[in-house]
Amino acid sequence: MPQMAPLNWLTLLFFFIMIFIILNSFNYYTFTYQKKMGFLDQKASTKINWKCL
């Protein structure tokens, strides 16, 4: 029935918007940055040989 077509389009629009929001929120909360070593961390982790001093 042609009279029901706008309801179908609204239902599909709502469905795709909800999927878009859900997938974006999953992507946002599951993405993690890898920690970079700072200058002080690199300096503390290097071993100093006492013979070189």
Beta strands, then each sheet from edge to edge (+ up, - down):
end
